[in-house]
Amino acid sequence: MAAIRTFIAVVVGLMCVAITPANVAAQGQVKDLNQIIRSLAPLEYLPEHSGRPAQPSIDLDIRFSVDQATLLPEALAQLQELGRALRSPRLRNKTIEIAGHTDATGSNAHNKALSLRRAKAVADYLTQKFKINPGRLAVVGHGEEQLKDPLLPAGAINRRVEITATGSVAAAMSNAIASAAGAVGTPSATGLGTWGNLLKNTSGAETLLRRAEAQGTARVIIGLAAPEQDAAQQQGWQNLNDYIRDLQDNAIAKLGWTNINDLVRFDYTPAMAMTVDASRLRGLLTGDAVTQVFEDHLMAPSLQQSVPLIGMRPPRAETQAGAGHAVAVLDTGVDFQHPFLKGRAAAEACFSTNARQRGVFLRSACPSGDESEIGPGAGRPCEPAFGCDHGTRVAGIIAGHGKKMSGVAPEASIISVQVFTLVEAPACGKCSLAFTSDVLRGLEWVYRNRERYKIAAVNLSLGGGRFRQVCDSGSPYTRIFELLTRAGVAPVVASGNDGLTDAIATPACVSDAVSVGATSFGDKVAKFSNSADFLDFLAPGATEQAVGKSRGVLSSVPGRGFHRTQGTSMAAPHVAGAFAVMRSAVPEASLGKMLRALRQTGRRVVDQRNGIAVPRIQLDAAIKYLQADVASVPLKPRPKAGAKPASRVKVYDGIRVYEGEEKDDKRIKW
C-alpha cells in the first residue's frame, strides 16, 4: 500500500481542568473505529477527503487525572476504538509516534515530563490491551513547545496527545537493518541509496561499508567475471550449470576466501550471495575479482469488479481460462485451503533465511524451519502474527474460482513459492520481508521446473529502490529474467507504491521484466503507483467511489474471507493471470506476440502527474488480436521422415548454447 504520513490529534484534559458533564459534552462523543481509520488512512475516492491536506487529522477525547499520567475510566471507550483501529488491516502495518503536549501553565520542565509520562501511558495501554508490539510505537514529550494555539497558551486546545502514523512497518524495518548500531549513511547522489551495483555507486558503497563496520557483517550478492578466454577454451564443452559453478569456484579462489558464512550458490545466475565482514566487503569493493556487488536487500510485499473490467466475463470457453498452465507466485505463501483457491495448487516450495543481527532476529518461514523446502505444504502462508496474507491475495486475483466471482485465470494452477523471512525487531515487532537472495533462489527453482508445470508467468509483487531508467546493469535479476523470457515465461513485477512519477522499483526496472502500475476503475493512474516512461502496463489496483458505493479489488485472505485491497501488488497479478489465459487460448503464440497483443489492444491511460500514456490491459481484445495474428502466419512444411531437426543456437551473454535433439548436443562453446 502507498506509504502515507498522517497524524491524529488526541485531545486530553491536562493540568487543572475539572471533569464535568458539560465539559464532556463540549469535547464530543467517542469516535468509532471506521471514523479513525478513514482519517488516518483516507481513501482517495471518499468525497469528504477531496481537497484535504496531505496530513489529515482527527481529535479524540482521552482523559487523565489532574496533573498525573493516570488514565481516567471515561478515557477507555475512546482508547478501545483507537486500539482496534491500529490493529485493522489498513493501519496494522504503520509505525506510530505518540507525542504528549501540554499548555503553557507551569514550568517547561514539569510540562515536558508530564507530557512524556502521558504519552507512555497511552502506549502502555495499547501494548497491554491490544497486544500492539511496542516496536511499532515511539513516545515523545513536547510539553508546551508546540502549542496548537499560541494565542491562547493556557487553553485546553493545547492539551493533547498527538498520534502520528510515521510510515510503513516494512520501510521502518528496512531502515532499522540499514542503520544498525546507529550507522546511518547519507543518501547516494544517484538517489539509489545502497540499491544497484555498488561498484558504480560510490556513496552507496560507503554507506554499506560503514554499516558493516558498525554491525560486524553485511549481506551481499556478487556478480562474477567470466574466466580468461584461453582458460575457457581449455575447458572445452560443458553444460550451463557447470559453467556457472566454475565461475563461482574461480572467484572464491581468486579472492582467497575460506569459510564464507551463509554462502549461497546460484545455478543459472553467475553470482553468489554471502555474509561478509567489513574487511572482505572492502576487498570486494576495491578489487577486480567480481563485476558487481549488490546489497542483499530486504523487500516488502509491495476481482469481482476488476476482472470484468479487463475483459474476462463468462462464458470463457473460447479462452480456456488458463487451463493446462500455471502461474508461479513468489510471495508470503498461499492458503490453498481457502474455498476460492481449493484445487489450484500445482506445486509448492520455500526459500527463506535463518540469521541474527544486533537486535534483529531472522527466522525461516519454511514449515520445517530449514532454509529451503520443496513439496506439499512448503508454500503455505507463514505465521499469522507476521502478516502473511499477501500471497493468498495475489493468488486469488490470478486463479481464484467461486460461484459469484473468479480470478483472471480460474482454470489455471498456482505454484506457491514462499520467499519471505520472519523478522522480529524493534522497528516492526513481527513482520515478514524477503531477501533478494531468497527471491533469486525461488526464481531459479521456477526456471528449472518451467516445463514440468507448464509455467506461463511468475508474479513478483515486491521490490524496492528508485530507478529512473532500465537497470539491467544494476540488478542481480537481469540474468534470470532473461532466461525466463527466452523460455517463454513472463516475469511480471509490480512497479512499486511510492508515488514516484519518474522512476520505478527493482526488479520491475529490468528490461525483461513486465512492469505493472495500478489504475482505478475509472481508468485513472493511482497516486501511489510508481510511473516512468519505460513502464509496460497498467491494471486495476486502486479503490474508488462510484454510484454511491466503493469499487476495488476484492482479494482472498487466509481463512474464508475477502478484503478490498489496493496497490500495484494487486495490479500485477491481473497481468500474470492474463498470460496464462492467452497461453491456453492461443497456444501457438510466443511471449513476444502476447506482449505485443497487450500493448496494441490495451486502453491508453494518461498519467496526469507526468503525461505518460501506458496501456491498461484489455484481455479479451488481446486474445482476438493474437488469434488473428496466428491465423495469418502460414504453416511450416513438415520435415521429411527420418530427418533430424537442425540444432538451435541461443546466445547468453556472448556464450553460444547449442540445443539439439541428442542429450550430448546441449552444450556451451566459447
N, C-alpha and C positions, 0 to 999 in steps of 0.2 A: 504494500500500500504506500501511497505517497507520504513522505515524511512531512508532518505538519507541526509547526511550533505554535502552540496555543496556550492560553493561561486562563485560570479561573480564580476570581477574587472571592474569597470566603470571608464574609463579614462576621466578626466576633465581638462580643462585649468585653472590652478591656478596662483596666484601671477601675474607676469608681462609678460604674453605671448600674443603677438599680434595675432589677428584673421585675417588670410589672406586666399585666395583661396588655396594657396599652402599648408598651414597648414591643411586645411580641407581635401584635397586630401590625405595628408600623414596620417591623422588619420583614414581614411577608411570610407566606406559608412554605412548608417543606417542598422543595422541587424534586420531581421524581427522576428515576433512572434515565428515562428517554430524554428528558429535557437536558440533563447533564451531558449525556453522550452527544446529542445534537450540537451542543455548544462547544464541547471540547474537540470533537471531530466532525465538523459540519460537512454535509454532502452538498456538492455544488448545485444540485438540482432543486434544493429546497428554496421556495420563494423568499422565505424570511431571511435567508442568508445572502440574498443578492445585495451587492454594494457594501457588505460587511468588511471591516478591516481584516488584515491578514492574521491578526491575533484576537479572535473573538473571546468574550468572557461571559461568566455567569456569577452572580452573587448568591452565596448560600449563608444561611443563618446558623452559626455554630457558637455555642455559649460556653464561657469559662467562669469559674468562681472569681470574685473580685480580687484583682492583683495576684492571682495564682494561675497555675497551669493545669488545674483540675477541671475536667470536662463535666458540665452540668447534665443532669438527666435529659433536659429538653434539647440538648445537642445531639443525642444519639440517633434520633429519627433521621436527621439530615446526614449524619455520618454513615448510616446504613445505606442510604441511596448513593452516596459518594463511593463507598466501598464496592457496592455492586457494579457501579459504572466502571470503576477502574479494573474490574475483573471481566468486563464484557469483551467480546471479540474485537470490537473497534478500538478499544483502549488498552487491552492487556499487553500489547507489545510496545507500549510507550514508557519511557522513563519519566519520572515525576520529581519535580523540586517543590518542597513545601517551605514557604518563606513566611515568617511571622512579622507583623507590622504593628506599631502602636501609634498613639497620638503623641503630641509633644509635652504632655503633662509628666512631671517627674524628671529625674536625671537621665541623660542619654545612656549611661552605663546600665542603670536599672532597667530602662525600657528595652535595651538590646538583649539583656539576659532573659527578661520575661518573654520577649517575642520568640527567642530561640527555644525556651522550655515549652511554650505552647505549640510551636511547630513540631517539636519532638513528640508531644502528647498526641497530636493528630496522626503522626507517622506510626507511633506505637499502637494506636487503636486499629489502624488499617492492617498492620502486620499481624496483630494478635487475633483479631476478629475475622479477618478476611484472608488470612494466610498470604497476603501480598508480600513477596520476597523483599526483604529490606534492601537488597542490592538494587532494586528499582527506584528506591526513594532516597532523595538527598534533602537534608534540612539546613536551613539558614535563618538567622535572626537579624532583621534590619532595624528593629526598634523604630525610632522616629526619623530615620534617614531618608525615607522615601514616602513622604506624606502624599496621600491621594488628593487631598485638597489643602494646599499650602496656605490658602487664605483663611482656613478655619483649622488652625493647628491643634485645637483641643477637641475637635469634632469627632463624633462616633464613626464617620465615614473613613477615618484613617485607621481605625482599629480593625484589623483584618488578618486573615491568613491567606496568602496567595499561593495557589497551586498551579504549577506550570508543567505542561507536558513538553519536555525538553527535546524529544526526538524519539527515534525507534530504539528498541532494545538491541536489535541486530547491529545498528550503527554504533551504539554505545559499546557493545561487546567488541566489535572490531577495533574501536578506538582504544579500549582498555588493553587489549592484547598488544596493540601497536605502541602503546605508551607505558608498558610495564616498567615498574620502578621509577616512574617519572621521566623516562627518556622519550620526550616528545620532540620530534623533529619538525623542521619548518616545511611547508608545502613546497613541492617541486615547482620550478619556474615553468615547467611544461603543463602544470595542472594535473599531472598524473599521480602525484604522491609517490608511493612505492609500487604503483602498478606499472606494467610494461617491462621491457628489457632494461635492467638496471645498469648494464654496461653502456647504455646510451642515455641514461638518466642519472646524472651525477648527483643531483640533490636527493633523489630517491635512494640512491645507493648509500649516501652519507647518513640518511635517516635510518635505514635498516641497520647499518653498521653500528650506529650509536645505540640502537635498541638491543642489538646482540651483545654489546659490551655491558649494558645495564642488566639484561636478563640472563646473560650467560650463553644463550643459544638463539638461533633463528632458523625457521623452516624455509627452505628454498627449493626451487626446481631449476636444474641446469640443463641448457641445450648444448648438445655435443658437436664438436667439429669433426668432419669426416677425416679418415686417415689419409696420409700422403698417397699420391697417385701410384707410385711404384710399389708401395706396400700393398695397396689394394689389388693391383694386378697380380701380385704373387699369391694372393688368397684365392684367386680364380672364382669359381662359381659357388654360390651359397644361397640359401633362402633368406627371405626378408627378416625373419626373426633372428637368425644367426648374425646377419649384418648389424642389426641394432645391438645385439649382445656384444659383438666385437667392439663397437663404438664405445659402449659403456666400460668394458674391460680396459680398453686403451686409455680412456680418460682417467680412470682410477689409478692406473699405473703411472701415467704422466704426472698426476697430482701427488703421487707418493703417499696416498692415504690408506690407512687400515682402520678397522673397527669403526666404520661410519655408522652413526646412530640412525635408526629408522630408515635405512636405505630402501628406496622403492625403485625397482627397475620397471620400465615400461616396455611392452612387447613390440608396439608398432610406432612408437614415438621416440626419436633419437634424443632421449633425455632421461634424467633420474631425479628423484625427489629425496631429500635428506634433511636431517637436523645438523647444523654445523655451529661451532663456536665462533667467536669474533675473529680469531686468528685465521681460521680456514675460510671464513667469509671474505676477509680482506684478500686472501690469496686468490679466490675466485674472481674478485672484482678487479684485481690488478694483473693477473696472469693471462696466458693465452691458451690455456687448455680447453676452455669452453667458449662457445659463441654467444650464449645467452645466460642470464641469471634472472630468475623471477622470484619474487616472494611467493611462498605457498599461502596465498590469501585464504581467509575465511569469508565465505559469502552467505548472504541471507536469501531465503526464498522470496526473490523479487516475484441459462440454457432453454429454459422454457421459452424465452423470447429471443435470445441471441442466436440460436441455431436456425430458426426460420429466417432470420434477418439475412444470413449469408446464403440462403437459397436451398437449405435442406429441409424440405417439407414432405410428409408422407403423401403418396406411396413412394418408396425408394427402390423398387425392384430393378429399375434400369441402372442404378448405380451400385448395387450390391452392398452399399453402405459400409464398405471396408472389409467385407467378408474375405477370409483367407489371408489377411495381412495383420501385422501387429505394429503398435507404436510403443517405443521404449520411453518410460517416464523416469528420468533421473531426478529424484526429489526426496522427500521425507518419508517415503514408503506409501503403500496403497492398502486400504482396508477392503479386501475382496469379499468380506462378509457383508458389506453394505448391500442392501437389496438392489441398488442401482448398478452395482458392479459385479454381481454374482455371475459366475461363468465366464468372466472376461479375462481371467489370469492365464497367460501363456507360459511365463517363466518368472523367477524371482532371483535377485542377487543383492548382495550388500557389500559396500566398501566403506569402511569407517576407521576412526583413529582412536588409539589409546595414548594419552600423553599427559604430562603435567608441567605447568609453568608456574611462576610465582603467583599464587593466589588464584590460579585458573586450573580447573580440572577438566580434562577432555576424556570422554568415555565413549567407546564404540557403541553404536546403536544396533549392531547386528545382534540377533537373538542369542547367539552363542557367546557373545562377548568378545569374539575374535575380531580381527581387523578385516576379514573377508569371509563371506559365506555364500554358498550357491545352493539353491533348491527351494522347495515349497516352504513358505513362511519367512524366507530370508529377507524379502522386500516388504514386510509388513510395517505399519507405522511405528515409530519409536514411542517412548513412554508419553502418555498424555500431558504430564506435567511440563514437558519440554516444548509443547506447542507443535505437534507433528501432524496437523490435519491438512497441510498444504498439498501434499502429493495426492491425497484422495480427491481433493477438489479438482486438481488438474486432470486426473484420470477420468473423473465423471464427465467433464466437458468433452473429452476426447471420445469416450466409448461407453458412457453410461446408457442404460436402457430401462425404460419404465413405461407404464401404461399411459401416463399423461404427458410425458416428455422424454426426450432422449438426447444423448450427446451427438456430436457431429458424425461419428462413425460407429453406430451402435452394434454393428456386426463385426467390428474389428476386435482384436485381442490386445491386452495390455501386458507389457513386461515391466514389472516394478523393480527398479534398481535404486536401492536406498543408499544415498551417498552422504548423508548428514551425520554429524558427530554431536553427542550430547555434551553441552557445555555448562559448567557451574562456575560462576564468577560474580563478584560484587556488581559488575556493570549490568548484568541481566538476570541475576538469580539463576534460573534454569531456562536454557534456550537451546535451540538446535541450529548449527551452522555447518557449512560444507567447506572442507579444504579443497583447493584446486587439484591437488594430487589425487584425492579420492574421486573427484569428478572425472579426471583423466583415466583412472583405473576403470571406472564404470563405462566410459565411452569405448575403451579398448575391448572390454568384455562384450559390449553391444556389437562392435565391428566383427569380432571373432564369431559371433553367433547370428550374424545378419541373415544368412541364407537358411539356417536351420529353422528360424522362426518367421521368415519372410517379413523382415522389418522394413516398413515403408518410411518411418521417420523416428527421430528421437527428440523429445521435448526437454528443454532446459529453461525452466522458469526461475532463473537465478543469475547472479552476476554482480559486478561492481566496477568501480573506476569510471573515468571520463575520457572518452576518445573522440576527437574531433574529425578523425579520418580513419580509413581502413587500417587495421592494426596487425596485419599479417606478420610483420617483422617483430612485433612487440607482444606476442601472445603465445603461450605454450599450447594452445588449442589448434594452431594452424595446421599441423601435420595430420592429426586425427580427423579433423573436419574435412580435409582434402581427401583422405582415404574413404570416409563415409560417403562423400559426394560422388566420388568416382564409382563407388559400388551401388549408387542409386538410392542411398539413404539420406533423407533430408534432415540436417541438424537445425532444428527450429529453436530460436532463442529469444527470450523477452528482452526488449530494448532497455528496460530499467524504469524505475518510478521516481527519479529525482527531479522531474520537471525541466530537464535540460532542453534547450532549443537549438543547440549547435553540436551536440555530442550524444553518443550512446555508450552503454556499458560494455565491458568484455564479459563473455565471449561473443556477444552479438556483433561486435565490431569486426570480427574476422570475415574476410570476403566470402568464404564458403558457407558461412552461417546464414540462415534465413531469418533475418531480424524482424521483430514484430512489435509495433506500438499499439496503443489502445484508443478506441473511439467509443462514444456514447451511442445510444440507439437513434439519435438524431444525426448521426454521422458527423460529430464534432470531435476533434482530437482532444483527448483528456489533458487537463492542465498538468497532471502528474507524469504524463508519458514522455520519456526521452525521445528526442527527434533530431535528425540530421539529414543532410542531402543524400546519404547513402543508406537510409532506412529502406527495407524491402517492402513490407506490407503493414497494413492496419487491420484490426479485427475487433469485435466487441469486447470491451473490458472495463467500461465505466458506467456508473448508475446515473439516472436522470429522472425527473418528474414529468409525466405526460398524462394528460386527460385525467388528472386527479389521482393518479396512482404512480407508485415508483416502478421503474423498469431497470433491470440489471441482470447480471449473470448469476443464475441460480446454480450453485455448485453443491456437490455432496460432501458431507463431513463424516468422519468415523462415527459409526453407530448407525442410525437410521434417518438422520436429519438432513436438511438442506439449508444453506445460508446464502443470502445475496452477497456477492463479492465483487470487488473491483481491483484493477491493477493490470499491468502488462503481463503479469504471471497468468492471468486468466485469458488474455488475448492470444498468447502464443499457442495454447492447446487447440484453439479453433483452427489454426493453420496446420498444426501437426495432424489433427484428425482429417483435415481436408486431403492431405497426401495419401492417407490410407483409402479414402473414398475414391480418389482419382485412380489409384493403383488398381483397385478392384473393378472400377467402371471401364477403364481403358488400359488393360494390362500391357499393351504394346508400347505405351507412351514412356519415353525416357524422363528422367528427373528434369533435364533441361527443358523439355517440351512442357512439362507440368508447370514449371516456374514461369515460362513464357505465357502459358494459358492464364495463369492467375494475374499476371501483370496486364495482359491485353484486355481482360474482361472485368477486372476489378473496378469498383466505383472510385473515381479520383476524388480524394478528400484533401482540401487545402487546409493546412495547419495555420490558423490565423496568427499564431505567435511569430512565425518565421516565413510564411508564404510558400512553404514547400508542399507540393502535391504528391501524395502517396496513395497507391491503390488499396482500398478496403476490399478484401476478398469477396467474390461472388461465386460460390462454388458451383451452382447449377449452370451458370454461363460458362465457367471454365471447363466443365465436363463436355458440354456441347462443342466448344472450341476444339478440345482435344479429339473428340470423335470425328469431327470434320477434318482435322489435321492428319490423323492417322489414316482415314479413308482415302485421302488424296495421294498417299505415298504408294507407288507401285510395288507389288510383291517381288521379292528377290527370287531368282531361279533356284530351285532345289539342287544341291550338289549331286554329282553323279554317284551311283552306287559304288561303295568301296573307297571313295576318295576321302582323304583325311583333311579336316579343316585346317586352313592356314593358321600359323601361330599369330597371336595378337600381341602387340607390343604396347606397353604402357610406360610412361616416364614419371618417376618420382624424384623430384629434386635432381634431375640430371642422371638418374640411375635407370637404365633400361631394364624393365621387368618383362620377361617373356612368359606368356601364359598359353600353353599349348594343350594338346589332348593328353599327352603322356604325363604321368606324375613327375618324371625326372625333367620334364621340359619347363617346369616352374622354377625360374632361376633369376639371378641378377648378374649382369655382366657390366664391368667397367670398361 
